[in-house]
Amino acid sequence: MATRERAPAAPAPRARPTDMAVALQGVDKHFGERKVLSNFDFTIERGSFVSIVGRSGCGKSTLLRLIADLEKATGGVVQRNAAAGASVLETRIMFQDARLLPWKSVLQNVMLGLPRSSRDDARATLAEVGLSARESDWPAQLSGGQRQRVALARALVHRPDLLLLDEPLGALDALTRIEMHALIERLWREHRFTALLVTHDVQEAVALGERIVLIEEGKISFDAAIALQRPRLRTAEGFAALEEQVLSRVLRHGAQPS
């Protein structure tokens, strides 16, 4: 069984319980006889950006779905703590597939579930992702990166407290991914929502997160703060060193079935 390791130079910060947007305590998740998460403890500090990495089948997407309340835990407690003055933790998800409705325009997709009075808010959010000029276009007229920008706008127009990112950039080319990294980082810094990114791309995790968590065999085996200045330079010595540290742990178990 994997044991938890912490980076000696920069341990992940511990916040007061009242600062936690999400807290999992002793969570188990089983699918039939298969145990995906076992006695899993995990917290997310409000306003932070946490990156979750791991091999396919390690439980990282299951963790995200538990936090989103799309799955129910087999055992343990999943707490979603609303901000002061709110009744619920407003949560939105971006998936790898943009999931746009092809018969609705860009603006109409952003406004899904919103009243017509929110049209100005939707347009302002489209401007934030650089798509003001495409509001009347159909999804089929957009590139993959543009469709994901629409999906991001659709999530952010609700001004979520928690944004869950389930490998939303996995199908994009390298240059478009870098552009999307910069966009997501800028919007997170401006709006200060809590963000949780699930990815198999260690470089992406280091580029975006304040904290990086590695899941192996349904448990956290590595958990460290990322003490690198923003914007992150992929050529920086500290960036490459942390990427190599995490990647070497992932590859160490490469011969084992995921």
JOVEN-V516349 format. One record per residue. SS is DSSP state (2 for helix, 1 for strand, 0 for the rest). OMEGA is omega as a letter, one per 40 degrees, with the letter a starting at -180 (* if undefined). D_LAST is the distance of its C-alpha to the last C-alpha in whole Angstrom. Layout:
BEGIN
SS/OMEGA/D_LAST ; SS/OMEGA/D_LAST
END
This chain:
BEGIN
0/a/14 ; 0/i/13 ; 0/a/17 ; 0/i/18 ; 1/i/20 ; 0/i/23 ; 0/a/24 ; 0/a/28 ; 0/a/30 ; 0/i/29 ; 1/a/27 ; 0/a/26 ; 0/i/29 ; 0/i/30 ; 0/i/32 ; 0/a/35 ; 2/a/33 ; 2/i/36 ; 2/a/34 ; 1/i/31 ; 1/a/30 ; 1/i/27 ; 1/i/26 ; 1/a/23 ; 1/i/24 ; 1/a/22 ; 1/i/20 ; 1/i/18 ; 1/a/16 ; 1/i/16 ; 1/a/15 ; 0/i/17 ; 0/a/16 ; 1/i/12 ; 1/a/13 ; 1/i/11 ; 1/a/13 ; 1/i/16 ; 1/a/19 ; 1/i/18 ; 1/a/21 ; 1/i/21 ; 1/i/25 ; 1/i/26 ; 1/a/29 ; 0/i/31 ; 0/a/32 ; 0/i/29 ; 1/a/26 ; 1/i/23 ; 1/i/20 ; 1/i/16 ; 1/i/13 ; 0/i/10 ; 0/i/7 ; 0/i/6 ; 0/a/5 ; 0/i/7 ; 0/a/10 ; 2/i/12 ; 2/i/13 ; 2/i/14 ; 2/i/16 ; 2/a/18 ; 2/i/19 ; 2/i/20 ; 2/i/22 ; 0/a/24 ; 0/i/24 ; 0/i/23 ; 0/i/21 ; 0/i/22 ; 0/i/21 ; 0/i/21 ; 1/a/23 ; 1/a/24 ; 1/i/26 ; 1/a/25 ; 1/i/28 ; 1/a/29 ; 0/i/32 ; 0/i/35 ; 0/i/37 ; 0/i/40 ; 0/i/43 ; 0/a/40 ; 0/a/39 ; 0/i/35 ; 0/a/32 ; 0/a/33 ; 1/i/29 ; 1/a/28 ; 1/i/25 ; 1/i/24 ; 0/i/22 ; 0/i/20 ; 0/a/23 ; 0/i/26 ; 0/i/27 ; 0/i/31 ; 0/a/34 ; 0/a/35 ; 0/i/39 ; 0/i/39 ; 1/i/40 ; 2/a/38 ; 2/i/40 ; 2/i/40 ; 2/i/36 ; 2/a/36 ; 0/a/39 ; 0/i/37 ; 0/a/38 ; 0/i/41 ; 0/a/44 ; 2/i/47 ; 2/a/48 ; 2/a/45 ; 2/a/45 ; 2/i/46 ; 2/i/43 ; 2/i/41 ; 2/i/43 ; 2/i/43 ; 2/i/39 ; 2/i/39 ; 2/a/41 ; 2/i/39 ; 0/i/36 ; 0/a/39 ; 0/i/39 ; 2/a/43 ; 2/a/44 ; 2/a/41 ; 0/a/42 ; 0/a/44 ; 0/i/41 ; 1/i/39 ; 2/a/35 ; 2/i/35 ; 2/a/38 ; 0/i/35 ; 0/i/32 ; 2/i/29 ; 2/i/29 ; 2/i/32 ; 2/i/31 ; 2/i/28 ; 2/i/31 ; 2/i/33 ; 2/i/30 ; 2/i/30 ; 2/i/34 ; 2/i/33 ; 2/a/31 ; 2/i/34 ; 0/i/37 ; 0/a/36 ; 0/a/36 ; 0/i/33 ; 0/a/32 ; 1/i/29 ; 1/i/27 ; 1/a/23 ; 1/a/22 ; 1/a/18 ; 0/a/18 ; 0/a/21 ; 0/a/22 ; 0/a/19 ; 0/a/21 ; 0/i/24 ; 0/a/25 ; 2/a/25 ; 2/i/29 ; 2/i/29 ; 2/a/26 ; 2/i/28 ; 2/i/31 ; 2/i/29 ; 2/a/27 ; 2/a/31 ; 2/a/32 ; 2/i/29 ; 2/a/30 ; 2/a/34 ; 2/i/34 ; 2/a/32 ; 2/a/35 ; 2/a/37 ; 2/i/36 ; 0/i/34 ; 0/i/32 ; 1/a/29 ; 1/i/26 ; 1/i/22 ; 1/i/20 ; 1/a/16 ; 1/i/15 ; 0/a/13 ; 0/a/16 ; 2/i/17 ; 2/i/20 ; 2/i/21 ; 2/i/20 ; 2/a/22 ; 2/a/25 ; 2/a/25 ; 0/i/24 ; 0/a/27 ; 1/i/24 ; 1/a/20 ; 1/i/17 ; 1/i/14 ; 1/i/12 ; 1/i/9 ; 0/i/8 ; 0/i/11 ; 1/i/13 ; 1/i/15 ; 1/i/15 ; 1/a/17 ; 1/a/20 ; 1/i/23 ; 1/i/26 ; 0/a/26 ; 0/i/30 ; 0/a/31 ; 0/i/34 ; 0/e/33 ; 0/a/33 ; 0/i/30 ; 0/a/31 ; 0/i/28 ; 0/a/31 ; 0/a/31 ; 2/a/31 ; 2/i/29 ; 2/a/27 ; 2/a/25 ; 2/i/25 ; 2/i/23 ; 2/a/21 ; 2/a/20 ; 2/a/20 ; 2/a/17 ; 2/i/16 ; 2/i/16 ; 2/i/14 ; 2/a/11 ; 2/i/12 ; 2/a/12 ; 0/a/9 ; 0/a/8 ; 0/a/9 ; 0/i/6 ; 0/a/4 ; 0/*/0
END
